[in-house]
Amino acid sequence: MKNIFYILLLTTQVFFAQEGFEKGNDLYRKGKYDQAAKAYESVLAANKQSVELYYNLGNSYFKLHQIAPAIYNYEKALVLDPTNEAVLNNIKFAQKQTIDEIKVVPKVGFGKLLRDFTGIYPFDTWAWITISFSVLFLLFFVGYYFSQSVVTKRIFFFGMFVIILLILISFSAAIFEKDHFLNERPAVVFAESAEVRSEPQKASASIFILHEGTKVYVEETLENWKKIQLTDGTEGWIDSSTIKEVK
């Protein structure tokens, strides 16, 4: 009886989430962007999320000229699907509406090559690739064990070594990407303007000012302050209430 109740509850939640999503889409098509955003937010309040939901919510806020919420929701969508072209294109348009122009300092050397390679897929995709290679290894082992031909045995034997190498590479990539995902803490400035200080206290010197919609990376948290880093490598402390972390 208890299991039936949970199934019914889950089914009801899914139904209302889908209804809220479709309602938001209908309102968006009618140009009622404020109401569409509220409909999408109600779906998120029900603990339902998807790339499409965050993407549509970001579009609604962009139409309302609310740049920070727009960029924030685009970033949430990219957490779920970092290679989504529609989201990547729209977030570029939104970022052009921000005041701050911060350069991106490109990484160089082996670290960049490693990041470029592992960043091809998210960590869960690398995990599935590892599982696929493991299944392939098992098939090759079966082929080697039951093969009667010496040549075929050699082919399967050599293939197993190649697959083991591929398993190690994909497994290492999954671990590297997982670590990168957990340690990277992107955030978006929601305040109209926010002072970044040299130390985590209001009495410290103001280094520079950031404005609504600017993306930063949180490195450390101390009480009501967060140490942030910009894409150009600049660091400082900012009031926690002025930014909103994506993850």
N, C-alpha and C positions, 0 to 999 in steps of 0.2 A: 504493500500500500504506500509505504514511504517512497519507494523508487518511482512509482507511478506519479506521485505528487511532484517529484523533482523533474520528471520528464515533461509533465504538463507545464510546470513553471518555466522550464527552459524553452519549450515550444512557444509559449506565450511571449517570452522576452524576444525571441528571434522574430516573431510575427510583428510585434510592435516596433522593433528596431528597423525592420524592412519597410514597414509602413511609414515610419518617421523619415527614413532615407528617401523614399519615393515622394513623400510630401515636400521635402526640401527641394528635390529636383524640380517638382512642378512649380513651386514658388519661385525658384531661380529662373526658370524659363519665362515666367510672367514678369520678371524684373523686380520682384519683391525680395531683394537681397537680404534685408534685415530679418524678415520672417524666415527666409530660407536658412540663414545662419542659426537662428534659434531652433529650427527643426533638426538641423544636423547636430547641434550641441546636445539636444535631448537624447539623440542616439548615443553619443559619447557618454552621457550621464548614466546610460544603461550598461556601461562597460562593454560596448561594442565598438570595434574600430576596424578600419580597412584603409588601404591606400586611396580608394575612390572617395571615401567619406572625408578624409583629411584634405584631399585635393579639392573637392567641391566646397568644403568649408573655407579653405584658403581663397578660392575664387570669389566666394560671397563677400569675404572681408575685403578683398582687393577691390571689388566693385563699390564697396562702401568707403573706399579710401582709408581703410584702417590697415596700414602697412604692417605694423608689428604682429597683429594676430594672423594676417595673411601669410607672412614669412614663417611664423611659428608653426602653422598648420602644414605648410609645404614641407618644412623640415621634419615634422612628425611623419608625413607620408614617405619621405626619403629614408627614414629609419626602417620602415617596413620594406621599401623597395628602392635602394640607392641608385638604380639604373633607369628608373622610370623617366622617359624622355619628356612626357607632358609636364610632369612636376618640375623637372630640371629647367625646362624652357620658361615656365611661368614664374619660377622663383627668381630667374634672372631679370624678368620684367619688373617684379616687385622690388628687387634690390636696387634698381635704377631710380626708384622713388625715394630712397633713403638719402639723408643729408651727408652722412659720413662716407668718404671715399678712402677705404683702407686697402692698401696693396696686399697681394698675396705673395709671400716670399716662397718661391719654389724650393722643394727639397732636392738635394743632389746626392750622388754616390750610391752605394749599395743599398742603403736604407730606402731610397726612393724606388729603386728597381724592385726590391722586395715588396714594398707597399703597393706598387703598381700591379704586381703579379697577384698578390693575395686579394687585392681589392676588386679583382674581376668579378668575384662572387661573394655574397655574404657568408658568414661562418656556417650557417645551417645548410647552405647549398654545398659547401665544401665537405660537410659531414656526410651528406647523401652521396657525394662523389666517392668518398672513402668507402662507404658501405657498398656501393656498386662495384668498385674495384675488388673489394673483399669477396663478393659473390663470384666475380669473374675469376679470381684466384682459385676459389673452390672448384669451379668448373674445369679449369686447367689441371688442377690436381687430380680430379676424377678422370679426365682424359689421359693424363700421364699414367695413372695407376692401372687403367684397363686397356691401354693401347698395347697392341702386340708388335707393332713395327718399331724398330730401333730409331729410325729417322723421326717418326711421329713422336716418340718419347722424348727425343732431344728437343724437338720444337716446343712441346708442352713444358719441358723442364726449363728451357731458356725463357719461355713466356712467363713462367711463374716468377723468375727473378726480376723481369721487367715490371711485372704487376706489383711486386713487393716494393720496388722503388717508387712507383706511382702512388701506392698506398701511403708510404712515408711522406711523400711530397704533399699530397692532399690533406693528410692528417695534420701535418705541421702547419699548413696554410689555414686550416680550420682553427687550430689553437691560436695562431697569430692574430687572425681576424677577430676571434672571440675576445682576446685580450685587448685589442684595439677598440672594439665596440664597448667594452666595459669601462675602459679608462678614459675614452673620449667623452667629454661632457659639454656638448654645444648648448648655447643659450641665446635668447634674443632679448634685446633691450626693449622694455615696454614703456618706460617713462619717456616723456617728451624730450627730456634731457637729463643726463646723469653724470655727475662728476666722478672721475676715477682718481683715487688718491694713492699716495706713496705708501701709506700704512693703513691698517684697518681701524681708523678712528677719524672722526670728523675734524679734529684739530690738525691733522696732517696736511701736507701740501697737496694741492690739486694738480695732477699731472696733465690731464686733458679732459675733454667733455665728449660723451657719446650721446647719440640721439636715437629716437625711436626706430626700431627695425634692424639695428646693427647686430650682426652675429658675433658672438664671443665664445670663448672656451673657458669653462670653469676648471681651475686647477686645485683650489683649496677652499675650504669653508671654515670661518672662524666667527662664531656667534652670529651677528647680523651682517657679516661681511663675507664677500667672496672674492678670492684672488682670480683674476681673469687674464687671458692672453688673447691678443688679436691675431689676425692672420699674418700680420707683418712682424710678429714676434714681440710686440710691445706688451708689457705686463703692468698690472696695478690692482688696487682694491676698490670694489664697488659695493654700494648698499644692496643687500640681497633683495629688497623689495622692488628694485628698479628693473630686475631682469627675471626671465622665466626660463627654466631649464627644459630642454626638449625631451630628455630621457630621465 
